[in-house]
Amino acid sequence: MRLGAILFTLGYGGSMIALLMLFPWVASLLDPRYSHAGNFTIGLMLSAFVSGALLLSGYTSRRHRANGIELLLIMVLFWSFLPVIAAIPFIGASQIDSFVAAYFEAVSALTTSGGSILSVPQVEATPILLWRAVLSWLGGLWTLVFAVAVLAPFGIGGISLIGSPLLQHEENAPLSSRLGRPLRLILPVYLMFTALGIIALLAFGSPLVEAVCLALSAISTSGMSVHQQSLSELLGQSGQGVIALLCFVGSISVPMLMVLTLGREARGSFQVLEMRVFISLTLVYGAISLLAVPTSGGLAVLWQSISLHSTAGFNFLPDDELATWPIVWVMVPVMIGGMALSTSGGLKVMRAIILAKDLGSELGKLSYPSSVHPLALEGRHLQDKEFNAAWAFTAIFILFVGVGVLLLGFLGITLSDSWPIVLGALTNSLAISGHLDMPLGFAAMSGGLQTTIALLMIAGRIELLILMVLFTSSFWRYMR
């Protein structure tokens, strides 16, 4: 194994954390009380030192050709190791009392899961809230880059990306180049939508810090808010619409997201089957919810439907109305999730389409056993390996849910409370748990529970199957 190339790439990711830490660090220096200047200064120094050491130690190996296992391993390390240095500034938060809790907060932000130790975020200082939002934004960017560089080329769980310029790379390209090229293509588009969201929120009357934090959390579909109350009490209808639109943009497949910036070609993206299914699911779910809960306004239910299907988990309903919804009904859209190769979590709409097509074909064969049912998606014939991969991912997802519920049960959480937490962690939609009627918040959990949930969030973000590679004999032979 070429450890140097992996260390260099980790250092590159760490340097991104150090660079973005400058923003809350400056905010801490502008605070007259300087209450967080110390923890952000220490965090900035340590993250810069560790990142620099990793870059220097792997510099001579940076040009080595990347292989498949290295790409899978670096994805695991990005979301398990780098949150350690990202967690340092959180130690100064008034509601975080241990490094385990700080690590949980960093993992939740970087995986865009949104579960938070900060149950009352409005009492925290601006630098802490800004750092949490910045990490969410960075986690969304990493998600898009790894989706293009790792998930699509390997067809993880039946997800593929064929004929897109995002996949163009040399076979002998080094690890840093395999990740760097999609980063250079995606970052300008990601920045553009983020900036538009911030400008729109400012135009509709939101304060600067609130606009920045909410826009960063919405585009990354992390759902981390600056206040414990509903967005319906925090923002006007126009502001809520901006947040919902940003959540929708974040849940769009990254190739389609880039097409949306091309003007006339954008109309064709709405003819793509995955997009039409995603929009249909969102509208149908909203319509059914509106009929079942007529006291809610139509727009509020629509925004809530977008929030759930994108796995952002913002609460748009007034008061505690979302807590009155059946929890199974709330968790259905987050389990499906958004489009493939997006910042959303969940099983993904593309996999749901593939599974539905395969089920329909098998049911057709029951009536006509000798018939042939060729299956296609967007003009491309689906192969058996894609169906097998989609079914394998679904089976492993169910396995992880079962194992996660058992682990939380051993640690003292009841079944009725554990399954929504596990499902939320694996679908990276834990932000919604703060708006449901759950007796135990993350801040009150033990360090063991917080660590277990953090590992489940990481497993969900790296698409489960990649984690299973770590338990294969071929991986450990390669490590030797």
N, C-alpha and C positions, 0 to 999 in steps of 0.2 A: 504494500500500500504506500502511495506517495503522500506521506503525512504532511510534507511541506506545502503542497498545493492546497490541502484542506485548511491548514493553519493560515495561509495567506488569504484565502477566501473568507474565513472567519474574521480575520483582522479587518478585511474590507467591510464586512457587516458591522463590526464593532466601531469602526471609524464613522459609519453613518449614524450610529447611536450617539457618539461623542459630538459629531457636528450638529445634530438636531438638539442636543442638550444645551447648546449655547443659547437657544431662545428662552427656555425657562430660567436659565442661569442669569441672563440679563434682566429678566422680570424680577428675580429674587434680589438683584442689586438695586433695582428701582423701588423696591418696597422700603419705606422709611424704617420699618421695624427690623429689617434684615433677618427675619425669622427663618428663612430657608436658604440664605446665602451660603451657610456652612455646608449643609448636606449636598447642595448642587455643586459647590466648588470641589468638594471631595469626590463626588460622583464623576464630574468632568475630568478631573485629574486622573482618577483610576481608570476610567474608560479609555481615555486617550493613551495612557501608559500601556494598558493591556492590549489595545488594538495595535499600537505601534510595535510592541514586542512580537505579536503574532505576524504582522506584516513583514518585519525584518527576518524572523525565523523561517518564513516560507518563501522569501523573495526569490531565492535561487531556483525554486521548483515551480514557480508560477507559470512557466511555459509548457509544463508537461501535459500531455494529452489526457483529457478527462475520460474516465470510463463510467459505466452505469452505476456501479456500487458507490463510487465517490460522490456522484450527484445525489443519490438517495441518502447517503450518510450526512452530507453537508446540510441537507434539508432538515434532518433530525436535529443536528447540532445548532442550527440557527435558532430554532424555537425552544431548545432546552438549555443551552449554555449561555447564549447572549442575553436572555432575560436576567441572568445573575448580575451583570454589570448595569443593566437598565433599571434594576430594582433599588440600587443604592440611594438615589434621591428620595424614594418613597419612605425611607426609614424616618424622615423628619415629619411625616404627616401625623396629625393629631390623632387619627383613628387607626393608625398602624403601630402595633406594639412589638413586632418581631420581624426578623429578616424573612422568615417563612411567609408571613403575611405580605411583605413587600414583594417577594418573588411571585406570589400568587397574583398580585395586582399587575406586575409587569407581564407575566404570562398571559393573563386575561386580556390585557391591552394589545400585546403583540400578536396574539392569535385572533384578535377582533371578536373575542367571545363576549366581553362586556360585563361579566360578573365582577362585582366590586366589593372590596372590604369597606370602602367609603360609603356607608349607608346613608349618610347625610352630607353629600358632597359640597353643599353651599357653605358649610362652615370651614372648609379648607381654603388655604390661600391660593392666589392666582397661579404661582409657579407649579404647584402640585397638580391642579386641574389641567393646566396647559401641557405639562409633561405627559400626563395620562392620555390626553387627546393626541399629542404628537406621536406617542408610541403606537396608538391605534392606527393612525395614518400610515406610519412606517410599516406596521404589520400588514395593512392592506396592500401596500406596494410590494412587499416581499411575497405575499400570497399570489399576486398576479405574475410576478417574475418566475416564481417556482412552478406555477401552473403551466407556463409556456415552456420553461427549460427542462422540467422533470416530468410532470404529470402527463402532458400531451404526447411527448415523444415516446414514452413508455406505455401509453394507453392504460394508465392506472384506472382500474375500475370501469373500463370500457370508454373512457373519455379520450378523444383523439382530436388532433388539429391538423388537417390535411390541406395543402395548397396555400397556406398562409405565409407571408414573408416573415412572420414572427419566428417560424421554425427554420429559417435558412441559416445554416451554420456549417463550418467545415468539419469533416469527420475527425480531424486531428486537432480541433480547437481545444485550448486549455480550459480548465474549470472556471477560471475568472472570466474568460471570454464567453463561455456558454451561458453564464448568468449576466454578464455585462451587456451583451448585445440586446436582449429583450428589455433590460433595464433602461437603456438609452432610448428605445422606441416607446416604451410605456410611460416613462416619467413625465414627458411634456404633456401628454393627454391627461394624465392623472392630476398634474398640477393645474391644468387649465380648468377642469371641472371643479376642483377644490376652490380655486380663486373665484370662479363665478358664484359658487355657493356662498362664500364669505361676503362678497360684494352684495349679493341679493339680500342676505340676512341683515347686513348693515343698512341697506336701503329701506328695509321694512321695520327699522327701529331697534334692532338688537344692539346691545352694547358690544364693544370690540372683542373683549375676551370671550363673552358668551357666543358671539357669532363664529369666532375662530374655532373654539372647542367643539361646538355643535356641528359645524361643517366638516371638520376633520373626522369626527366620530361617525357622521352620516355617510360620507363617501366611502369609508372603510367598513361600513355596516357593523360597527362595534356596539352602537347604541349607548355609549357612555354619556350621560347627561351631566349638566353642571348643577342640577337641582333635583331633589327627590320627588318633587311634584310633577304632575303630568305636563306634557308640552302644551296641552290646551290651555293651561293656566299660565304658562311661561311666555308663549308666543301667540300672535294673532293668526288668523286663518292663512294669510299670505306666507308668514314665516313657517307655519306648519307644512304648507305646500312645498316650500323650498326643501325642508328636511326630508319629506317623503320622496320628492324627486331625486334628491341626492342618494337616498337609500336605493331607489330603483336603478339609478345609474351604476351604483356599486354592485348591484346584483346582476348586471348584464355581462355576458361573456366578453373578455378583453378584446378579441378580434372585432366583435361587433361594436364595442365601445370606440375603437379607433375608426371604424367606418362612419360612426355618427358625426365625426368631425369633418367628413368629406362633402358635406352639403347635399348635392343631388343624389348621391349614392346612398344616403342615409335612409331614404324611403324603402329601399329594397331590404334593409335589415329587418323591417317589421313583417316581411313575408316569410322569414325563416321560421320553420316549424317550432323550434324551441322557444323563440320569442313569442309566437302566437299562443302556444300552450301556457307559457308563464303568465302572460297578460290575462288569458282566459281564467286560469286558476285564481289569480288575484281578484278579478272582478266577480267571479261566481262565489268565492268565499266571502267577499264583502257583502254581496247581495243577500246571501243566506244569513249572515250575521246581523244584517240590518233588519231582516224580517223577524229574527228570533229576539233581537234586543231593540225594539222600536224606539226606545227612549233616546238612543244615541243618534246624533246627527249623521246624515249621509256622508258628508265629507270626512268626519272623524272616523267613521268605520272604514272608509276607503283608505285613508292614511294608515289606519291600524293594520289593515290587510296587507298593504305594501310593506309595512314595518316587519310583520311576521314572516311573509314570504321571502323577504331579503335577509332574514335572520338577524336584523339589526336589533329588534326588541325594544324600540322606543315605545312609550305609552302616550297615545294621542287621545285617549278617552278621558272624560272629566271625572274628577273625584277618584274613587276606588272602583270604578265600574268594571275595569278589566279583571279584577279579582273575583267578580261574580260570574264570569264566563266559565263554563266547564273546562277544566284544565286539559282534558284530552283534546277538546276542540282548539284550544290555544296552541297545543304542541303539534298538531297535524301539519300546518304549513311550514313550521320551522324544521320539521323532520324531512320534508320534501326539499326545502331550501330554494335557492336561486338557480341561475343558469350555470352551466359548467364553465370552468376557467374564469371565475369571477371571485370577488372577495367574500361572497356568501358562503355559509356552511351548508350542512344538510346533505342528503343523498344526491341532490342536483336533479333538475328537470330533465336533462339529457338522459340520465340513467333511467328515470321513470318512463320516458318515452321508449327506450330500448327494451325495458322489461315488459311494458304494455304490448309492444309489437310481438315479442316472443310469446307471451301468454296468449295473445289472440291467434297466433299461428298454431300453437299447440291445441287450442280449443277447436280450431278449424280442422285439424287432423283427426280429432275424435269423430267428427261427422263423416269426413272423407279421408280415410287412412292413406290412400294411395295418391292423394293430391300433393302438389308441390306449391309451396307458399314462399316465393322469393321475397325477401324483405329489404327495403331500401330506406334511406334517410337522406333527404336533400340531394337526391339523384345519385347517391352512393350506396352500393350494395353492402348490407351489413353481413359480416362474417361471423362464423361460430365463435371465434375467439373473443369477439366483442360482447356477445351474449354471455359467454362463460365468465368474462371479467366482470360484467355488471352484476351477475348473480353471485359471484364470489365476494364482491364488495358488500352486497346486501347481507349475505350470510355472516360475514365478519363483523359488519355493523351490529347485527342482532346479537352476535356473540359478545361484543364489547359492552353492549347495553346490559346483558345478563351479568357479566363479570363485574361491571361497575356497580350495579345494584347490590351484588353480594358484598363487595368490598366496603361500600358505604354502610351496609347493614352490619357488618362486623365492627365498624367504627361507631355504631350507635345511632344511625339514622334509620327511621322507619321506612317501610316499603313505599307508603303513600308520598313521602317526602323525597325519597332517594331517586325514584325513576325520572321525575321531571328534571332533577339536577343533572343526572347522568346523561339524559337525552339532550339537555341544553348544552352540556360541556362538549359532547361528541359532535353536535351540530353547530358549535361556536355561536350559540344564541343565549348565553346565560344572562344577558342584560334583562331579559323578560322576567326572570325569576324574582327580581326586586319589586315587580309590580303585581305579583300573585300573592295569594294568602298562604304564605309559607312561614311557619313559626320560628325557624332557625335561620338567621342571616349568616353570611359568610364570615363576618367579623367575630361572631360568637363560636365559630367552629374551632376545633383543636388543630394543632399544626399538622397532625396526620391526615385529617380530613382535607385541609387546604392543599396539602401536597398531592393527595390522591386526585382531587378535582383538577388541579393544575396539570397533572400528567394526562388526564382524560381530555383536557382542552388541547394539549399538544397532539395527542393521538388523533383527535378530530381534524385538526388543521393540516396534518401531514397525510390525510386521507387513509389512515388505518393500515392499508395494504403495505405501505412503505415501512411502517413499524414492524409488520410481520416479517419483513426481510431480515431484520436484526436477529431473528430466532432461527434462521436457516443455517445449515452446516456450511453451505458455500460462502456465506458472508464471513463466518469465523475462520474458514480456511484462507480467505482473502486477507483478513486482518492479520493473520500470522505471516 
